[in-house]
Amino acid sequence: MSLSDGGGYGGGEPGGPDTGGQTRTRLPDGGDPYGAGRRPRTGFSSRNLVTVVGVVVLLIAAIAFANRGGGEPSGADGAAKDADSQATAPTGTKPVTGKNGGIATGFAKTEQGAQSAAANYAVALNSDGMYTKDRRQTIVTTVYAPSVAAARKDDLDKVYSDPKFLGRIGLKPDGRAPDGTTFVSRANPVGTKTEKFSGTTAKVSVWYSALFGIAGTDSKNPVAEGWYTNTFDLQWIDGDWKITDFTQKNGPAPVGRDQAASSAEEMSKAVQGFGGFTYAR
């Protein structure tokens, strides 16, 4: 399994920041929002680091729920019928029946259940838990099909135990953030879309924003935002949806608002004070 070139949080080799002139950022009075340690984006910028993570690790990298077709059956060829996305509505179906290591499991064997699984799995695979060996093993075993999980474990262990890789993103060799800083790695899904559904297999796209970087006054890799779309191939295995493959691409990315970037202290407090979500409907 590999990611498409040019992908984002788990995409191709990073490029420079957008230069289209549409996005403006005002820094707070008094200087750099992330302290004197921030450098101009001349090589591996924080956005680039968001991009390079999944290239090396081959992973994906929760849900503003969007129903397609109000639960209507898919076409004869297995492709879901085209329909405008709709706001989440109660269906009377229990979203999930359990969890494993904090990850929702036991999704319904329906199109909605496949969408919920894909969104939950995107959150888990882009979380900071991937940087801890025991937690990473639990995530990989939970979200991947058994036929691919072992290979994913080996790939991920090689990357996350590489001091050079960890140093490039500003972490210590053991995967911890430097003292006095906060490591941020979160995916925030905006919506999902069923590309195909056949009952026991599904292809679901998840559109999400990603926060990645290190918040701290001396951080050289401040927290930055990126937008990506992952498309998961899912298979119904042993009573749940499991990932068998995926692809990724950049965007769609909105035009940034003219807002002042927060200070390192504000960002750290926000990350520590606002726990991340797990999503299921």
Order of alpha helices (4+ residues) and beta strands (2+ residues): alpha-beta-beta-beta-beta-alpha-alpha-alpha-alpha-beta-beta-beta-beta-alpha
